[in-house]
């Protein structure tokens, strides 16, 4: 039993490290982590959200029904370029 727990913990850490490295590569190439198509939504209150989990099929299978959204501040609007400034870290 403890062997199973050790392996599952190690696999989770290895996966997170791989995802972290992937994000760093995207930042190096594009200046920011890449959001999949359709990840940014406008909710009924008018605010923007970006779905950051699940990122792929494996995460959908491992964590069914789980979704993580990042909510932007109300003044963030993609049509004014403000969303890009916030997402790339250039907002003032």
C-alpha positions in Angstrom: 0.0 0.0 0.0 2.7 2.5 0.9 4.5 1.7 -2.4 1.4 2.7 -4.4 1.2 6.0 -2.5 4.9 6.7 -3.1 4.5 6.0 -6.8 1.4 8.0 -7.2 3.0 11.0 -5.4 6.1 10.7 -7.5 4.1 10.5 -10.7 2.2 13.6 -9.8 5.4 15.5 -9.1 7.0 14.4 -12.4 3.9 15.4 -14.3 3.8 18.9 -12.7 7.5 19.3 -13.5 6.8 18.4 -17.1 3.9 20.9 -17.3 6.1 23.6 -15.7 8.9 23.0 -18.2 6.3 23.1 -21.0 5.0 26.5 -19.8 8.6 27.8 -19.5 9.2 26.8 -23.1 6.1 28.5 -24.3 7.1 31.7 -22.4 10.5 31.5 -24.0 9.0 31.1 -27.5 5.9 33.2 -27.3 6.5 35.4 -24.3 3.6 33.8 -22.4 2.0 30.4 -21.8 -0.2 29.4 -24.7 -4.0 29.1 -24.0 -5.8 26.6 -26.1 -8.4 27.9 -28.6 -11.7 28.6 -26.8 -10.1 28.9 -23.3 -11.1 32.6 -22.9 -14.8 33.2 -22.2 -17.0 36.1 -21.4 -19.4 35.2 -18.5 -22.9 36.7 -18.0 -21.5 39.5 -15.8 -19.4 40.7 -18.7 -16.0 39.6 -17.2 -13.5 37.5 -18.9 -12.3 34.1 -17.7 -9.6 31.8 -19.0 -10.0 28.1 -18.5 -6.6 26.8 -17.4 -7.5 23.2 -16.4 -8.0 20.7 -17.9 -5.5 21.4 -20.5 -5.7 18.2 -22.4 -7.4 14.8 -22.7 -5.3 13.2 -20.0 -6.4 15.8 -17.4 -10.1 15.4 -18.5 -9.8 11.6 -17.9 -7.9 11.8 -14.6 -10.1 14.6 -13.1 -13.5 14.3 -14.7 -15.8 17.2 -13.9 -13.0 19.4 -12.6 -12.4 22.8 -14.2 -10.3 25.7 -13.1 -10.9 29.2 -14.5 -8.9 32.4 -13.9 -11.2 35.4 -13.6 -9.9 38.7 -15.0 -10.4 42.0 -13.2 -13.5 43.8 -14.5 -11.5 46.4 -16.4 -9.7 43.8 -18.5 -11.1 43.7 -22.0 -9.6 41.8 -24.9 -10.9 44.3 -27.5 -8.8 47.1 -26.1 -5.6 45.0 -25.9 -5.9 45.1 -22.1 -6.3 41.3 -21.9 -3.0 40.8 -23.8 -1.3 43.3 -21.4 -2.5 41.4 -18.4 -1.8 38.0 -19.8 1.7 38.8 -20.9 2.5 40.6 -17.6 2.9 44.1 -19.2 0.0 45.7 -17.4 0.6 48.8 -15.3 
